[in-house]
Amino acid sequence: MPSRAHAIVEEALALRASHPHAPAIDVLDLAIKGRGAWLEDFFEYMVPPSPFALLVAEAMGDLSLPPEWQALTGPNADEKMRAAMRQSYSEQVLPKFVARYGLWYLRTDRVSISRPLLL
C-alpha cells in the first residue's frame, strides 16, 4: 500500500500539471494540509531534481527556479555542484517545508517516540 506521503506527492504533482499557473504554495497547501503525514515518508521525494522536490523549492520561495535546480542537480550536473545544491536544499528549503506543514517525525534514537518537529 502506498504511503500517505506518496498519495500527497502524486496529488500535488497532478494538481500542478492541471493548474500550471497556480502558485506552487497553493498547490502544496491543497495537497498536504490536514493530512497528517510523517516526514520520513517524504524523504525519497525530497531530493532534487525530483519533481516534488522542485515543487517544494518553488513553493518555499527559493531563489533558484525549477529549471536551475534541474540543471544543477540532474544527471548531467557536476557532482560537487549537485552535492552543494542538495545541501542548500536541506538547509534552506526543507526546514521551511517542515515548519509550514507541521509534519511529524519518528526519532530513531528512541523507540516509539514521536512528536511534531518544531524549527
C-alpha positions as CSV (number, residue, x, y, z in Angstrom):
1,M,0.0,0.0,0.0
2,P,1.4,3.4,-0.9
3,S,2.3,5.7,2.0
4,R,0.2,8.7,2.7
5,A,3.1,10.9,1.5
6,H,3.1,9.0,-1.8
7,A,-0.6,9.9,-2.3
8,I,0.1,13.5,-1.4
9,V,3.0,13.7,-3.8
10,E,1.0,12.2,-6.6
11,E,-1.9,14.5,-5.9
12,A,0.3,17.6,-5.7
13,L,2.1,16.8,-9.0
14,A,-1.2,16.1,-10.8
15,L,-2.7,19.3,-9.4
16,R,0.4,21.2,-10.6
17,A,0.2,19.7,-14.1
18,S,-3.5,20.5,-14.4
19,H,-3.1,24.0,-13.0
20,P,0.4,25.2,-14.1
21,H,-0.2,28.8,-13.3
22,A,-1.4,28.3,-9.8
23,P,1.1,29.4,-7.2
24,A,3.2,26.4,-6.0
25,I,2.4,27.1,-2.4
26,D,-1.3,26.9,-3.1
27,V,-0.8,23.5,-4.7
28,L,1.1,22.2,-1.7
29,D,-1.5,23.7,0.7
30,L,-4.3,21.9,-1.0
31,A,-2.4,18.6,-1.2
32,I,-0.9,18.5,2.3
33,K,-2.7,20.5,4.9
34,G,-4.7,18.4,7.4
35,R,-3.4,15.0,6.0
36,G,-1.1,14.1,8.9
37,A,1.8,12.7,7.0
38,W,5.1,11.6,8.5
39,L,8.3,13.4,7.5
40,E,10.2,10.2,6.9
41,D,7.6,9.3,4.2
42,F,8.6,12.3,2.2
43,F,12.4,11.7,2.2
44,E,12.5,9.8,-1.1
45,Y,10.6,12.6,-2.8
46,M,12.6,15.4,-1.3
47,V,15.9,15.0,-3.3
48,P,16.4,17.4,-6.1
49,P,15.8,17.0,-9.1
50,S,12.7,15.0,-8.2
51,P,9.6,16.9,-9.5
52,F,8.1,17.1,-6.0
53,A,11.4,18.5,-4.5
54,L,11.4,21.2,-7.2
55,L,7.7,22.0,-6.5
56,V,8.6,22.3,-2.8
57,A,11.6,24.6,-3.5
58,E,9.4,26.9,-5.6
59,A,6.6,26.9,-3.0
60,M,9.0,27.7,-0.2
61,G,10.2,30.8,-2.2
62,D,13.7,29.5,-3.0
63,L,15.5,31.9,-5.3
64,S,16.5,29.2,-7.7
65,L,13.9,28.4,-10.4
66,P,13.0,24.8,-11.1
67,P,15.0,24.8,-14.4
68,E,18.1,25.9,-12.5
69,W,17.5,23.2,-9.9
70,Q,17.1,20.7,-12.6
71,A,20.3,21.8,-14.4
72,L,22.4,21.9,-11.2
73,T,21.2,18.6,-9.6
74,G,20.3,16.5,-12.6
75,P,22.2,13.6,-14.1
76,N,24.5,15.9,-16.2
77,A,25.4,18.2,-13.3
78,D,28.9,18.3,-11.8
79,E,29.0,16.1,-8.8
80,K,30.3,18.8,-6.5
81,M,27.7,21.2,-7.7
82,R,24.9,18.6,-7.2
83,A,26.1,17.9,-3.6
84,A,26.2,21.7,-2.8
85,M,22.7,22.3,-4.2
86,R,21.3,19.3,-2.3
87,Q,23.0,20.6,0.9
88,S,21.4,24.0,0.2
89,Y,18.1,22.3,-0.3
90,S,18.3,20.6,3.1
91,E,19.3,23.8,4.8
92,Q,17.1,26.3,3.1
93,V,14.1,24.6,1.7
94,L,13.4,21.5,3.8
95,P,13.1,23.5,7.2
96,K,10.6,25.8,5.7
97,F,8.5,22.9,4.3
98,V,8.5,21.2,7.7
99,A,7.7,24.4,9.6
100,R,4.8,25.2,7.4
101,Y,3.1,21.8,7.4
102,G,3.9,20.7,10.9
103,L,4.9,17.2,9.7
104,W,5.7,14.6,12.3
105,Y,8.9,12.6,12.6
106,L,9.9,9.5,14.3
107,R,13.1,9.7,16.4
108,T,15.2,6.7,15.6
109,D,17.4,7.1,18.7
110,R,14.4,6.3,21.0
111,V,11.9,3.6,20.1
112,S,8.3,4.7,19.6
113,I,8.8,8.3,20.4
114,S,7.2,10.8,18.1
115,R,6.4,14.5,18.3
116,P,5.9,17.4,15.9
117,L,9.1,18.7,14.5
118,L,9.4,22.4,15.6
119,L,12.0,24.5,13.9
